[in-house]
Amino acid sequence: MRAYIVCYDVTEDKIRNRIARVLKEYGDRVQYSVFEISLKNENELEILCNRLKIIADEDTKIGLYRLCANCRQDSHTLEGDRLAEMPAVVIL
């Protein structure tokens, strides 16, 4: 399982809403334009990126930041609470 933070800066409502709908399929919204997503493999990342490229226009900025296992373990809120854990295994 690969965890990512995805954030975007989009001024056009239609594009912003379409990006959000796609990202909701992969994870949870943590801020208005920030999602924590979980992907099974490199192929799923490529599919997601291609879907986002179709939606995006030339002014759309989307960042995908990989979170390694150690990075997630060391991440927390200001109150010291742990962030939501990504599952180690997903059974379909």
N, C-alpha and C positions, 0 to 999 in steps of 0.2 A: 504494500500500500504506500502511495506517495502522497504526502500532504503539501498543499500550497496555500498561500495567501494570494488572492487575486484582487487587485484594486484597479479602478478606472476613473477617468475624468472625462465625462461626456456632457456636452451642453444640450444636445438635442434629446428631448424626452422620449421620442419614439425609439431611437437607438439605445438609449440608456435602459429603457424597459425591456427591450428584446435581449440585451446582454444579461440583465438580471434574471430573466426567465430561463435562459440557458444555464447560468451558473447555479440556480436553485436545483437543477437536476443533479448536480455534483456535490453540493454541500450546503452550508448554512451561511446566511447573511449575518455579519457581525457589526457592520455599519452600513450606512445607506449605499455606499459604493465600494464595499469591502466584503469579500466572502472568504471563508475557510472551506476549501474543497479537498476531496480525497479521490485519487485516481488509482486504478488497479495497476496500470503499466504505462510504458512509453507510447504504445499505440493509442490508448485512451487520451493521453495528453495531446497527441497529434490530431485526433478527431476533434477535441475541444477547441484547439487553436484554429483549425480550419473552419469550424462553425462560427467562431468569433470574428474571423477575418471576413467572412461573408457579410456579417452584420455591420462591421465597423466601416466608417468613412475615413478620409485622410486626416481628419482632425482628432480621431479617437485615440486615446492613449490607454492601453491596458497593460498592466504589469502582473506577471506571475512569479511569485517568490517561493522557491522550494524550501520546505521546512524539514530538515533532517531529523531523525529520531532524537538525537541529543538536544537539538534546538528546541523541539517541542517539550522535552522533559524539563528544560531550563526556563520555559516560558510561564508567565503567571500574570495575574491582574495586579493592580496597585495595592489591593487589599491582601495579596499573597495567595489568593485562590488559584488553583491549577486551571488551565484552560481545558476545554472539552477534549477528551481523549479520542483519537482516531482509532477505529478497531484494528487489531492486529490481523484479524481474519474476517472475511465476509463470506458467508455461505449463501449461495443462491439456490 
